[in-house]
Amino acid sequence: MPNERPTYTVLIASYLEPGHVERIRAVDERLRVVYTPELLPQPRYPADHVGKVEPRTPEQEAAWRALLAKADILFDFDYTNLTDLPDLAPAVRWIQASGAGIGQLVHRMGYAERMPNTVITTASGVHARPLSEFVIMVMLMFSRHIFRIQEQQARKHWERLAGTDLAGRTLGIIGMGHIGADVARMSRPFGLRIVGTKRQIDGIDPRSLSLDELYSPPDLDKVLRQAEFLVLCAPHTYETENLIAARELALMPKGAVLINIARGAEINEPDMIEALRSGHLGGAALDVFAEEPLPASSPLWDMPNVLVSPHSASTSDRENERLTNLFCANLRRFLNGEPLNNILDPERLY
C-alpha cells in the first residue's frame, strides 16, 4: 500500500538480557528485532559485549551471515566478523556501538570508507558513572594511604599513620566530555579545586562543568602544573597519542597521582615508570595500557604505588540497561527522521 510505513530489521550482535531485548521490540511495531543468543559469543561477565568467542559450525556461520545480510540496523559490531562486516552487512544503515572509544577501531577497519552510507553511533555517556566512581575511589585510596595500610595488615603490623584530606587539593581533568564532566560533578562535594581541558571552550562557563578553571588543549601545561591528581578522559586521537610523556610529567607537582581511564596510548609508559621510580610521581591508577592484557613482564604489576585495573573501570552490571536506554531513544529518533545522538565523527575519531 502506498501509505504503508517502512519496516526495519534490527539485528542484535552482542549479548543482551532478554528483558532488554523486549524493551527494544516494544519501541515500535515497524521494528523487526532479531536476537539469536545461540549464535553470539557468550559473556564472561555482566555487560561483556565481545564475549568468549567459540567457533561456529559451518551451519551456524551461514545462518548468522544470512541475518547480517538482511539487517538494516545493528546493535553493536559483529566482533566475530569485524574485517568482513562491510561486505556481510551491505544494507546496514546504522550501527549502535556498545563502546564509547570506538574511533580507532572504526579507523583501523576502514568503515568510514567501506560503509559510506552507514551511520555509526557511540555509547558516549553510558560509562560515565562507573568511571567517575573509579576516580573517586582512587583519590580516596591514595589520600588515605590504602596501599600502606594493606601492606601493614599483611605483616600484622600495627603502626598509626596520617593521611590527608581531599579538600583544597587540585584535580586536573584532561577531556571534559561526558566522562570528564561527570568526574568533576562527583568530585565537587569533596571540596577539591577542579581544572580541566576541553577542545572548544569559547562561550563555556567553567561552572557549568563543575570546574574552577577551563583551558583549551594548547594550555595543557597550566593544568599539569596544578594537578595533584590528574585524570585522563580524552579520546584516543592523533592529538592525544603520547600526550603525557617525560616533559609533561616533570611539570606536575611532586607526589602527584596519575589516573588513566582513557587509552594506554595517551601515556608514554616508560617515562611514567621512570617518574614513579624516582618518586616525582607519587602514584598511578591505570585502567588502560599500551599493550593489553598487560604483559607479566611489566614492572607496573609489582610497583607499590600503582593500581593495575584490567580495563574494567567502566564496566557495570547495569551497563546493558543504560545501553538499551540509549538505543531505544536513538531508535525513536531514527524512526522520526531526527538526528541520532552520539554520531561518530570519523575524522576526529570520537
Secondary structure, 3 states (H helix, E strand, C coil): CCCCCCCEEEEECCCCCHHHHHHHHCCCCCEEEECCHHHCCECCCCCCCCCECCCCCHHHHHHHHHHHHHCCEEECCCCCCCCCHHHHCCCCCEEECCCCCCHHHHHHHCHHHHCCCCEEECCCCCCHHHHHHHHHHHHHHHHCCHHHHHHHHHCCCCCCCCCCCCCCCEEEEECCCHHHHHHHHHHHHHCCEEEEECCCCCCCCHHHHCCCEEECHHHHHHHHCCCCEEEECCCCCCCCCCCECHHHHHHCCCCEEEEECCCHHHECHHHHHHHHHHCCEEEEEECCCCCCCCCCCCHHHHCCCEEECCCCCCCCCCHHHHHHHHHHHHHHHHHCCCCCCCECCCCCCC
